[in-house]
């Protein structure tokens, strides 16, 4: 398989923010220079003269902007993104040092590779050096360049030439210098320290700082410097401090630097921030659940009892899955797992072992996930009592990992998603040993794994196997687990060596197989599903399909925990390499599919506390108070324009929040506001503030709420509702008739008058198009000794495009990016007023970008207006789409319905009083409603195709005949019915659904968006 990469808005935003920091920089390609081959001294003048050979190189053009212009650009981007404004430029490496903060698993490597392509496209810069802190990360970066090569070729029409620096391959430096396309050198900081230390004693440093015959009598280090490369630091906080920065500056002479990390320790000019909270809220990473382990002494027994989980099944009371000691027929004592319900005796179930005499199950609580015994003692899921040692804990962890793996894998298998589990161990010998003859033997963990795997597998296999069971039968236990460790000279696996003062292993043998076979691991043809590793995989490697992580070692510090969790945060991919994100799964299902389970060796509370404290520590600086000073001077969007909040508006916002109990006396945002946020039902803003309501609430949501940390992580021992099947209501004639009317699938076509699009685009561009002038800065300096002091600078605007040697196919670019014919693009450009056409000469790249954005907006509006639907040839929906599995956290909030087609209605959001919950309760109580269904979302659920993505409405309702105007209805519940408060994409999808059901379809099913059941009745009368 191959990974399929797609343009994701948040990654594009990160790239744009960096590129915009240099807005006004003229584009210049192929800046030639003569390569330095040595220096001679003119004794008469006492100056150095450079001798040149005939070979030309291509370097990056100088930054043509003044410090003030760059700072102005940076601050503009920061204002638009609600980032704390930089007081000044930080110039540690070149003209500026920009920070990009991205949470682990959100694709920062992809982002900085794309940034290279955009820098090259817009400004002509082409020489880049990526510096990383370890061999593991270096190999991961190299792999990312290989995997994305075709993807970026498709979008940019060129390929980046990249190589890993090695002092023995100097010809690569020569090619780096002479190549005029995108050239990238990747180097880890250890190689940098060994090779690039001037006057160093190592062989590598002698090579890089000496004139080489095979290198045209040049010093390789001077070739690097002459290119004025852009430095990209990947995880800079792991690469030392000022000494490293100075060494990079002196050796590479960089144009500027870009710093990418989830946890910056040293702040520069922050240009983009996507921290752990943002990534979770936007559903860009997996949700985390933790299965903790706790030892608890009960009075009733001094022997072993472990509560694995509470099992809930339809038409059965809750039961506890308990592990305890059982006497076998042979008389031997063995620990086994049994399902026991209220009233069941452990004494009887153990075949009358004395230690359990008089002990029975008194109560099973699925919500509290506890079992109360007849003596009054209570055990919580994940807790063990009695005779428990280190070996017991490890066996439980391995078993829980396997059970969790099977549980997820069965559902993921149906969707073509390979499930992987990762074990971190403290010693290789516990997994793999070697006999006297050198042959490989299983260590303790390997033996336990195979025992528990076979036991769990046998419980799942049935007489009538499913496709998933046949898949399991085809994999031998010994083939489904593998170890990835460093290899010694004898070819034996050993613990990864870590140098003193470092947290990384530099042994590349630990990474070769797993990095080169990343795609192979994701194929069902590869039997490996369980991976054991020493410290080697704690950084630099991650696989999107890791769904379980188990640490079979003593608890380490919080930083190590977060680092290990980071190995499994990426959203998973299926067999065709498609990432299972919100676009594919839908808002509600994305975290049902993408859930990372951590099997900890400590209590849930202890593990989560450490993890949350580390996440909070790593969050970028967020406002904590909704004070007037916070709102004053902030920027918000008013239509397409950005406006700055005045002090008067800031006071009005503060009074609004205070009046509605949205903030407390200490200006903290209250749970009342968070509940309103989830339900989508805010108190009405003052009329003057209504046009900027969306921006105001965005600012309030940006204020740090410690409660969100709780939502990020859930208890893996929560009771699972494994089934919420269709009930008797689904068999009612009214629902069957409704279902037969809506279960067909549709395809759409769009026909529209091309002249209409041209006219609307011309009008919009003439009204809205704005671009900034390209600028450059002249700097005059005076030599003082060996240095130059800046005497003065002068900034000028480019008058026309003479500053650029680049020829633009303007019509072709707009036609390509807006998906138009060249004729249509030409007609639009012809319709622009002279002053708008002149803007192209001022800043060609920005002109094209802004023009395409506006044309696409107009095209979307025209497309929705002229869409037409027809039944497709696909098979209709089946009622299987209603199958689901949810945790007890959702189960506790679920509405136990009487008229729904399923016993439990699980509504969106976490607020108990959400708009969907209230809507469901009102329908259940309404006499005119016969039956209703909460329609499943996502590609496996019910959806309508639209030009702006698939759309899943919320409800299908059948009314009592004669009680309302329309018997069958599909509803979308929103916090507001005001279209101005909906995002354009939401508006477009709703418009398409209205067109389908209310104008095109003949099924007599009507559709509308509503904010309450009463508004549904009101709207129905108007349709």
N, C-alpha and C positions, 0 to 999 in steps of 0.2 A: 504494500500500500504506500501511498504518498500523502503527506499532509496537504490539505487544501487551505491556502491562506486567502483571506478576504479583507477588504478595506473596512476597518472598524472605526466608528466615529471617535471614540476616546483616544485611539492611537493617532488618528489623523489630527486631532486637536493638539496632542502633545508635539507632533511634528510641526504643525503650524505655529505654535507658540514660540518654538525655537527659531524657526525661519523668520518670523515677524520681528524678532529682536534686531534683525539686520535690514529692516524695511528701508528702502531708499538706496541700498547698495547697488551700484550699476553692475550689470552682468558682463563679465569678460571671460572669454575662453582662451585656452592655450597661451598662457603668459610664458613667453620663452625666456630662457636665461642661458648663459654660457657656463659650462661646468668648470669649477675651480680645479686646477691640477697642480696647484702649488703657489708659493709666494716668493718673490725676489725683493731684495731691498735696494732701493735707489740711494746710494750713499750721498749723492749731492743734495737730494731733497729730504732725506731722512724719513721718507714715507714708504708705505707698502704698495706695491703694484701687483695686481692680479694678472696672471697669465692665463689665457683661455685656449682650450683646444677647439676643434671644429664640431663637437657634438653638442646638440641642443637638448635642453631639458624643459619640462613644463612644470611650473610651480603654481601655487595658489596666488591669486591676485591679492594685494593688500586690502585690508578693511578701509573703505573710503569714507567712513563716517567718523565724526568726532565723538569723544566720550559723552558729551551732552546729548547727541542724537541717539546713541545706543541706549543711554539711560532713559531717555524719553520713551523710546520704543518699549523697553523692558517694563517700565512703570505702567504704560498703557495696557500691555498684556496682563500685568498683575492686577490692575483695577478691574478689568473685564472678568477675571477669574477669581476675584475675591481673595487674592493672595496679599499678604502684608507687603507694603511698598518698600523697595530697597532705597535707603538714603543716598547711596552712592554706588558706583561700579566697583566690583571686586576684580582686580586684574592680576591674579596670581600666575596665570598662564596666558600670556598674550593680551589681546585687546579687552577681553572680558571672560569671566568664568561663570557659566550658567549651570544651575542645578535643575535636574528633572527628577522628580520623586515619583516612583511607580512601585506599587505593591508587588511583591513576589507573585509570579504566575500570570501577570497581565501583559507580558510580551515586551519588556523594555529593550531586549536585543533587537527584536523586529523593529521597534520604534527608532532606534538610532541608526539601523541600516537604512530605513526609509528616509530618515533625515539626511543621510549622505546623498541619496538620489535627489531629494528636493533642493538641497544646497547646490548641487551640481546643475540642476535644471534652471534654477532661478538666478544664481550668482556666478556659476561657472567653476566653483571650488571643486577640486577633485582629489586632493591628497589628504588622507586620513590615517591616523594611528590610533588603534584601540589598545588601551593598556588595562590589563586585568590582574587580579591579585593571586591567581593560582593556576596551575596546570589544568585542573579540572574545569574551571571556568573558561580558560583559553580554548580547550577542546570543545566545550559546549558552544562557544561563540563561533568557532570554525564550522561546526556542524550546522549552526543556524544560517551562516552564509551559504553553505551548500544547499540546504533545504529550500531557501527562499530565492535562489538564483532565477529559476524559471518564472516565478511569481512576479518579481520586479522587472524581468525582461518583458513580460507581457504589458506592464503598465508604462515603462519608461523607454523601452526599445533598446536598452543597453545592459551590459552585464558589468558587475564590479569585479575587478581583479584583486584577489586577496591572497595573503600568504602569512604563515607563521614565521616570525623572525628567527633566524638561526645564523650565527656568525660564520658558519662554515659554508653558507650558501649566499655569498655576497652578490652573485649575479641577480638575485631577487631584488636587492636594493637598487641595482642599476636599472632594472625594468620598472621598479616603482618610480624612479626619477624620470625616466624617459617616456613613460606611458602618459598619454594625454587624456585617457578616460578616467573613470573612478578607480583609484588605486588605494588599497587598504593594507596596512601592516598590522598584524596582531602580535602582541608581545606580553608575556606575563612578567610581573614585577621582579621575580627572582632572576629571570634571564636579563632583565634590564640592569639589575644591580650587579650581576656578574660580568656582563659584557660592556656596559656603557659607563663604567666608572673611570674617569680620566686618571692616568698614572696608576691604574690598578695593576695588580700583579698577575691577574688571571690571563690565560692564553687568549680568551675572548676579547678582553679589553685591549690587549696589545694589538689584536687584529683590527679592531674598529677604529683605533686612534693612530694607526700607522699608514703611510702611503703604500699602496699595494700595486705590484706589477700587474697582477691579473685584474686590477681595478683601475687601469689607466693612470697609474701613479697618483691616485687621489686617496684622501682619507675617507673611508665610508661615512664617518660621522658628519663630515662637511656636506656630503650629498644629501643626507637626511635634512640637515638644517636648511639647505638652500631651497627646499620645497615648501617651506613655511606651512607645515602640516597643521591640520585641525586635530587636536587631541581629544579623544573620547575616553573618559575614565569610567570603567565599569566596576561598581562597588568601591569607590575611592576611599571610604572609611576603613577599608581593610588594607590600605597600601601605605601606611605610615603618614607622617605629618609634613612639616615644612621642609625637611631635608629631601624628601621624595619630590615635592613640588619644585624645589630649586633645581634638583638634578634634571627633571623633565624639561624645565624652562631652559637651562643652559645647554642641554644636549640636543633638544629638538627645535628650539626657536619657534614655538608654535604661534599660529595666527590667533587662536583663542581656544578655550577648552569647554567641553560639555561633560557634566558629571551626572551619571545615572545610578540611582540606588533607591532601595525602599527605606533605607535608614541612614540618611546623611548625618555625620557627626560634626562636620565643619560646614557652616552655611556660607554660600556665595550669593549669587543673584538667582533666587528661585523663580523659575519661569513656568513650571507646570507641576501640579501636585495631585497625585492620585494615591492616597494612603489606604491603609487597611479598611477603614470605615467606608470610604468612598467606593472602593472596589467591591465591598460586600453589598452596599446599598444598590449599586448599579448591576449587581449580579454578574460580575466579571470573573469571579473566582468561586470555588466550591464553598458550600456551607460546611462547617466543622461540627462533628458530634464526637463526644469523648466518652469512652467506656472506661471508667475508673475502677480501681480495685481497692477494697478496704477490708481490714481484719477487725472483727468485732466479737467480743466474748459474750456468749449468752449463758444465762444461769442454768438453763435446762440441760445442757450437755457440754462436756469437755471434748467431744469428738467433732469430726468434720461435718459442716453443712455449708453449702454455697448456693446462693440464689442467683441463677443465671439470668432469668427474665420472667416477666408476667406474660402469659400467652392469652390472647383474646381471639375467639373465633365465633362466627355466626351461630346462633342457636345453642351456644354452650356457655356456661358460666366461666369467668376468668379462672385460670389455673396457673400454678407456679412451677417453673422448671427448676427443680432442686437437684443438686449433686450431693450425695451422701454415701456412706459406706453400706455395702450390701453383702450378706453371706451367700456365697454360691453353693450349688448342690454338692460340690466337692469339699465344702467346708472352708475354702479360701475366702478371704475378705477382699473386696474390690470396690473402688469408688465408681458409682454409676449415676447417670442423670435420669430422673423420672419426672413426669408431669403429675402433680398432686393438686387436688382441689380442696375446697373447704370441707373439713371433717375427716380427711384422709390421715391415716396414722403412719408416721415414719417408722414406728416399731414394726408394724406389719409389713410395710414396703421394704424394710431392710432384712426381712426374714428373721425377725425377732432378735435383733442385736440388742443387748442389754442397755447400751448407752442411750438408745432412743426410746426406752420404755416410758410410756405415759406422755410422749410428745406427739402431738398431731397439729394439723393446720387449722387454725381457728378462723382466719379471715385472709382473703386475697384482695388487695386493693390495687386495681389497674391504674388509677390516676396517681396515687402516691407511690406506685411501683414498690409496694411493701408486702411482706407476709407476716402476719401475727400468729404466733404459736399458742398452743393451749395453756402454756405457763405464763403468758402475758408478754413474752419477749418478742421483739420485732426485728426483722432482717430486711434490708433494702437491697434492691437489685444491684449486683456487682459486689456485694459484701460476702465475706466468708467468716466462719466461726470455728473455733476449736483448734485441732491439731494442724496448723498451717505452717509450712516452711518455704524456703526460697524456691525449691523445685516445684512445689504446688503452685506458687504464683506464676512461674514461667509457663507451666503446663496450661493453666487457665488462660493466660494471655494468648498462647498459640492457638488454643481451642477457640477462644472468642474471635480471633482474627479469621480463622477458617470458617466459622459459622457466619460471621458478618460477610465474608467473601461470597459464600454460597448464596446467602440471602439476596445480596445485590446482583450477583452474577446472573441469576435466573431471569431477572427482569431485564438487565442490560443485554443479555444474549439475544432476546427477541428483537432488540433494536440494532443488532450488529455491533455492539460495543464490547471490546475485550476488557475484562476486569483484572487488575493487577493488585497485589499486596506486597508491601515492603517491610522487612524486618531489619532493625538496627541491633547489632549484637556487640558485646563488649570484648569478645575474644574469638578469633577465627576458629580456634581449636574446639570450641563448643558446638560448631556446626560441621567442621570438616577436620578429620584427622588423617594421619598417614601410617600405614603399617611398616613392619621391618623391611618389606620388599619395595616400599615406596608407593604401594597402591593406595588409592583413596578409600577412606572409611567414613561413615557417618559419625558425627559427634553427637553429643547429648541432645542439642536442639534439633538436629536432623532426624534422630530416632523418634523423639517426641512428635515432631511434625508429621512424620509418615503414619505413626500410630493414630493420632487424632484425625488426620485427613481421611484415612481409610474408614474409621468409625463414623465420621460425619457423612462421608459419601454413601456408606451403606444405608444410613437412615433415610437418605433422599431418593434412592433408586426404587422404582416400582416395577410391577409385573408388565405394565403397559407403558413403556418408556416414551417420553416426549422427545422432541428434537434436542432439547437441552440435555436430557439424561443420556441420549446417545453420544452427544459431544463429550460428556464426562466419562462415559465408558471407554472412549477411545484414548484416554490419557492415563498413563501409568503414574502411580504415586511418586515413584523415584524420578520421573521425567518432568514433573510439574513444578519443582523447586530447584533453584540454582543459586550459587553464591558468586558474588562479584567482589574480589579482593585483590590486593597487590600480590604479585607473583615474584618469588625469589629466583635465584640463578638456577635452581634445580627444577623450576617449574611448579613449585609448591605454593599454595595460597598462604599468605602470611598477613599479620596485622599491618595496616598502612602506617608507614613511618612518618612521623611528624617532627619536624625540627624544633629545637628549643625556641620558645618565643613566638611560635607560629601555630595557627589553628588548622593549617592546611597540610595535606599530603601532596607531594609533588611527584609521586610515583605514577607515571602515565600508564603502567600496566594494569592499574585498577580500573581504568576508564575505557580501554581499547574496545572491549567486546560490547559493553552495554551502550556506549555512545554510537558506535558504528552500526549497531543493530537496533536502534531506537524504533524504527518502523517495523522491523521484524517482530519485536516484542508485542506489537499491537495487533498482530495477525492471529486468527484462530488456528492457523496452520502451525504456529509455534506453541508447543505444549507448556512452556514456562509461564506460570501465573503467579508464583510466589518467589520473591527475591530476597536473599539474605545478604547483608553487607556490613562491613566494619565502618569506619568513619569516612571511607572514600566517597560515599554517595550523599554526604551531609550537605554538600554544596556543589554547585556547578552542573549538577544533573537533575533533571526532573522529567517525568513522563506524565502526560496528561491523563493517562488512564490508571494512575495509582489511586485506589479508593480506600485502602486500609494501610495504616502505618502503625507498626508495633515496635516499641522500644524494649528489647529484652536485656535491659541493663538497669543499673541503679540510676535514680533520677539525677539529672545534671542541672545546670543553671537554666534560668528562663530563656536566655539567648539561644542556648542549644536546642531547647524545645521548639522555639519559634522557627529556627533554622530547619529542623527536621520536618515540622509541619509544612514548611514551604515546599518540600519535595512533592507534595500532592495537591497543591492548590489550583493548578491549571484546570480549566474546563476540559472535559474529555472529548475524544473524537471517535467516530464510528469507523467501519471497515473501509469506507471510501475516503477517509481523511477529513470529513466534515466536522467542525467543532460544534458541540451540542450547547449552543448559547441561547440567549433569549429569543433571537430570531427564529431558531429552529424549534425550541421546546416551549416557548411562551413564558410570560412573566411568572406564572404560578408553578409551572412544572420544572423550571430550570434547576431549582435546588432540590427537587425530588430526584432528578437524574444525577446531578452533580453534588454528591455529599461525601465528604472525606471523614472516615471514622478513625479516630486515634485510640488505640488500645494501650492505656497507660499502665504503669507499674505502681501507681499510687492512687489515692482517692480522687474522685472526680473534682471535688472542691479544691484540693490542693493543686492539681494540674491546671485547672481552669484559672485559678487565681494567679499562678505564675505566668501563664500564657497571656491573660488579659493585661497584667501589669506591664509586660514587655511590649505588647501591642500599643498600649496607651503611651508608653515612654517613647515609642518610635513615631507616633503621629506627628505630622507637621504642625507648627504652631497655629492653633485654632482659637478663635474668640470664645470666651466662656460666659460672657454677660451680654444681655440685650440692652445695653445702655444707649443713651442718646448719642454719645460719642462714637459708638460702633457704627451707627447708621449714617451719621453726618459725613458727607463727602464720598460715600460709596456710589458706584455706578450700577445702573439697571437699564434694561432694554425697554424702550417705548416704541413699539412697532419694530422698525428696522434701525432706529436710531438709539444711540447710547446717551443716557442723561445722568447727571450727577445729582444726588440727593442734597437738598439744601438743609440748613439747620432747622428751619421751620418744618419741613417734611419729616425730618428725623424725630422731632418732638411729637408730631402727629402720630407717627408709627409707634413710638413709645407709649403714648396715651392710649392708643388702640389696644396694644398688648396688655397694658395694665388693667384697662376697663373690662376686658374679657377674661381676666384671670389667666392669661397666657404667660405671664411672668410673675414671680413671687417678689417679696420685699427686697430680696438681694439681687434682683434682675436676672435670676436663673429662669430658663424656659421650663414651664411646668408640664406635668403629664397631661393636663387639659389640652394644651396646644398639640402635644404629640398625638393624642387621640383624635383631635380635629384633623390633623395631617393625614392619619391613616384612613379616616372615614371620608376625607375629601370635603368636609363640610365646615368651612371656616366662618367665623362671624363676619358680617359685612364690614368692609373697610369704608372709611370716609370717601365721599364721592370724588374728591380731588385726587385720592390715591388709587382709585379703581383702575385707571389705565396702566399702572405699574404694579398691579397686585402680584403678578407672577414673580417679578423680580424681588419684591419685598419678602414674600414667603421663601424664596430661595436664600435670601440673606439670613432669615431666622433659622432655616434648616441647617445653615452652615455653622451655627453655634454648637459647640461641643455638648453632647448629651451622654453622660457615662452609661445610661441605660442601654444604649445601642450596643455596647460591648457584650451585654448579656444575650442580645438577639443573635450575635454572630456565632455563638457556640451553644450547642444543646447537649443534653444528656443522652448518650448512646444507649443507656439502659431504659429509656422511656418505652412504655408499652406500645407495641405496634398493633394497629388495627390492620390485620393482614387482608381483610376483605370488607368491602362495603357494598355488597351485591345489590342488584335490582330487586325490589320487593314486589308485593302484590299490586301496588299502585301502577307499576309499569305494565301490568296486564289489562288495565282498564281500557275499554273501547276508546275513550276520549284520548288517552295518551297514544295508543296504537295508531289512531287516525292522525294525530298531530305528528307523530314520528314519521309516518309514511309520507307526509307532506314536506317534511324538512330534511329527510335523510339523503336526498339526492345531492350529487356533487356538481359544481358548476365550473365553466371556463368563461373567460371574458374576452371581448374584442373591443378595440377602440378605433372609431373613425371620426375624424374631425377636420374642419376646414383649415388647411395650412395657412391661409391668409389671416385667419383669426388669431392664430398663435403669433404670427409675425407682427400684426398690429398691436397685440397686447404686450409683446416683448419690447417693441420699440417705445411704446408709451411708458412702460415701467422703467426702462433704461434711461430715457430722457428725464424722468422725474427723480430717479433714485441713485444713478451711478455716481460714485465718488472714488477717486484714487489719489494717492499721495505722489509728490514729485520724487524722482531719484535725486540723491544728493551725494556729494563727495567733499572731503576735507583736505585742504592744503596745510601742511605742517612745516614750519621753518625752525631749524635747530642749529645750535652752535656747538662745535666740538670742544670738549673740555677733557684734555688728556686722551684716554681711550674711549670715553663715553660721549654721548650727545645730550645736551639739555634743550628741551623744547622752549623756544623763545615766544612763538605765537602760533595760533591756528586760525584758519579762515574757512568757513563752510559756504559752499555754493551749490545752487541747484543746477542740474543738467538741463540745458536748453535743447530739447530734442533728444534724439537717440544716437548722436555722434559719439557718445562715450562708450557705446557698445559695438562690437564687431559682429554681433549676432543678427542674422536675418530671420524674421518671423513670418511664418505662414499663418497670418491672423485668421483668415477665413477657415483654413483647415483645422487650426487649433480649436476654434469655437465649435465648428461642425462636429469634430471628434468628441469633445468633452460634453457637449449638450446633446449628442446623438441626433444631429440634424443633417440634412443634405447640405452640400456646399452652397447650392443655390439659395436655400432658406437662410443660411448664415449670412450670405452676402446681402440679401434683401434687408435683414435686420440691421446690419452695419450701415447700409445706405440710408436707412431711415433715421439715423442718429443726427442730432443737431451738430453743427461744426465744433462747438465747445466740448461736446462729449467725445467726438472722434479725436480731438486733439489730446485727450487724456491718454490715449494709447502711446503717444510720443513721450509723455511724461513718465510713464511707468508701465511698460508692456505687460509684464507678468501679472501685476495686480489688476490691470485692465481686463485681461483675459479671465482671471479668476472671478472677479466681481460680475462681469458680464454673463458668464456661464451660470453662476448661482442664480441670478435674476431670471434668466431664460428658463432654467429648470423649474423655478417656482411657478412661472406662468404656464409652463407645459403641464405641470402636475394639476393645476386648476382646470385646464382645458380637457385633459385626459379624463378626470373624474366626471366632468360635465357631459362627456360624450361616450361614456362606457356603456357596453351592452353585455348581458349575460345569456348563456345558453347552457342547458344540461350537458355535462361532459359524458364521455364514454366510460368513465371509471365506475367501478362497482359502488353502489350506495354505501353509506355508513352502516355499520352494524352496531348493536347495542353493547358490544364488547368494549367500546370506548369508555364506558362508565366504570370499568375496573380500576381500582386504586389501592394504595397502601399508605397509610399516614401514621404519624407518631402520636403518642398520648398527649403531647403538648397541643397538637391540633385537635385531637379527639376531645380534650377537656373543654375546648372552646366551640366544638361543633354543635350545631343545632339539631336536636332530636326531633325530626319532622314527622308530621302525620300525613301530609298530602304529597310529599316529594316521592320520586321514584326510587330513592335510596333512603335507608333509615337515618343516615347522618348527612347533613348538608354542611360541607366544609367550605366556608366562604373565604374570599381573599382578605389579606391583611391580618393583623394580629389583635386589633382592638375588638373587645367583646361587643361593643356597640357600633361596629362598622356599618356603613350604609347597606352592604349586602346582607349582613345579619338581620338588620331591621326589616329589610325588604322581604326576606324569607319568612320571618315571623309574621309579618302582615299578610302575606299570601296564605300562610298556614291557617290563619284565623278568618280569612275572608270567605264568606258563604258562597260568593260567585265563582271562586276558584275550585275546580274539580281535582286537578293534578298538575304538578309542575316538575321541572328538572333543572338542576344546575349543570349547564353544558360544559363538558371537559374542554380545557384549552390545549393549544399546541398542535403540532403536526400529527399527533396520535389521537387528537380530540376532534371537535367539531369546528370547522373554520370555513370562511368565505375567502377566495382568492381576490386580491385587489392589486392595482399597479404599484402600491406602496407597501406591499407585504400582506401576508395572510392575516385575517381578522377573525377572532373568536368572540361572539356575543356571550352574554352571561346566562340568560334564562330562556326556557321554552315553556309556555303556559297554555293550558287548556281551560277555558271558562265554561260555566254552566250556560247552556243555550237559553236565550231569551233574557239573560241578566245583563249582558253588555253588547256593544255594537259588533265587536269582532270576537269570534270564538277562539281563534288560535293566534298567539302573539309570541314574538321574540323580543326580548328587552335587553338593553344594555344599561347597567346602573352606574351612574357617574355622580361625583360629589356636587356637580353643578350642571345645569342645562344651558349655561351661557357659553356659546361656541367660542367667544373671545378668550375664555379661560382654558380651552383645550389646545393641545399642541397641534400644529398643522397636519401631521401624519394621522393623529387620532380623528381630526375632523374629516380628512379624506376617507378613512376607512368607514366611518359612520355614514358618510354621504353615499359610499358605494353600497352599503347594506340597505339603506333606505331606497336606493334606486332599484336594487334587486327585488326586494320583497314588496315594496309599495307601488312600484310602477311596472316592472317587467314580469314578475312571477304571477302565475294564475292559480297558485295553491291556496289562496285566500288566507295566507299567513301574513300578518302585518308586523312591522318592526319600528322601534323608536328608542332613542336614548332617554332615560328618565332618572330623576334623583330620589324618587320615593314611589311607593305603591299608589298613593293618591294621585301623584302626577301622571302615573301610567293611565289611570282611569280618565283623567282630564285630557291627555293627549289622544287617547283612543277615540274620543268623541269628534276630534277634528280630522281624523284620517278617513 
